[in-house]
Amino acid sequence: MFGNDVDFLLSVHRTHAAELRADAAAERLARSVPRSGRTWLGRRQPARRTGDDRR
C-alpha cells in the first residue's frame, strides 16, 4: 500500500523512537523516587498492625 515511501517510514521511525525515549524517561523517574513510608505530602504514615484491619 505505502511501498517504500521514505517520508512515511521516517515518520514511523521517529514516532517509535520518541515513544521509546518517553518510556525510558518514565522508568528512570519511577526508579528515582524513594520507596519509603511517606505519602506524596511528605508525612510519615503510622505503622499498621494486622489487628488494625478488623476495626
C-alpha positions in Angstrom: 0.0 0.0 0.0 2.7 2.5 1.0 5.6 0.9 -0.8 8.9 2.5 0.2 7.7 6.0 1.0 10.7 7.4 2.7 8.9 10.2 4.5 6.3 7.8 5.9 9.0 5.3 7.1 11.0 8.1 8.6 7.9 9.5 10.5 7.1 6.0 11.8 10.7 5.6 13.0 10.8 9.0 14.7 7.5 8.3 16.4 8.6 5.0 17.7 11.9 6.4 18.9 10.1 9.2 20.7 7.8 6.6 22.4 10.8 4.6 23.5 12.6 7.6 24.9 9.4 8.6 26.8 9.1 5.1 28.3 12.7 5.1 29.3 12.3 8.5 31.0 9.2 7.3 32.9 11.1 4.3 34.1 14.1 6.4 35.2 11.7 8.7 37.1 9.9 5.8 38.8 13.3 4.4 40.0 14.5 7.8 41.2 11.6 8.3 43.6 12.4 6.8 47.0 10.1 4.0 48.1 9.6 4.7 51.8 6.7 5.0 54.2 6.0 8.6 53.2 3.0 9.9 51.2 3.2 12.4 48.4 2.8 15.2 51.1 5.9 14.0 52.9 4.2 12.9 56.0 5.2 9.6 57.5 2.3 7.1 57.8 1.9 5.3 61.1 2.9 1.7 61.0 -0.1 -0.6 60.5 -0.5 -3.8 62.5 -2.5 -6.8 61.3 -5.2 -6.2 64.0 -5.9 -2.7 62.6 -7.8 -4.2 59.6 -10.5 -5.6 61.9 -11.7 -2.2 63.2 
